Amino acid sequence: MQDKNQRPEVPLGLGYALAMNNKALENFAHMSSEHRRQVIEESRAFTTKQEMRQFVDELGKIEL
């Protein structure tokens, strides 16, 4: 079980997809902790690599 004071763990699929998209990774790193938590929670619903890749590609298009 996760301690409330720890950051949420990034799912493996999300981490891999972010590693393949530098702009998305940069955007993710610059998000507030609450926004990152929301992204992590949303990413848990994806069941295919394609869905995750599309999600991460959209993160890469965000202008922060």
N, C-alpha and C positions, 0 to 999 in steps of 0.2 A: 504494500500500500504506500502511496506517495504522501510525504509530509507536505502540509499546506505551504510551508515556507520555501519549498524547493520549486524550481521552474518545472513546468510540465515536460515530460520526456517527448522528444520528437520521434514520431513513428518512423520506422526504417524506410518505408516507401517514400515518405515526404523528404526525409534527409537525403536519400539517393536522388530524387528528382531535383531537389534544390542544388545538389552538387553538380548536376548536369546543366544548370541554368544560372550563370553568374549574376545576371541582373536580378533574377528572382531571389537568389541567396542574399545579395546586397540589400534588397528591399526588406526581406525578412529580418535581417540583422538590425536594420534601422527602425523597425516597428516598436511601438510601445510594448511592454510585457503583456498587457491586456489584449492588444491586437494579435500578438504572436500566439497567445493562448487560444484565441478565437480561431485563428488559422489552423492550429494543430487540431482542435476539436472538429472543425469542419472537414479536415483531411481524413479523419478516421472513418468517414462514411464511404470513401472510394474503395472499390473492390478490384479495379483493374489498373494496370500501368498506364494505359491510355487516359483514363479519367484523371489520375494523379498528374500526369504530364500536362494535360490541358489546364488543370487547376494551377499548377506551378507556372505555366506559361502566362496565365492571366496575372499572377503575382508579379511577374517580370515586367508587365506593361504599366503597372501602377507608378505614378509620379509622386514621390514622397517629398 
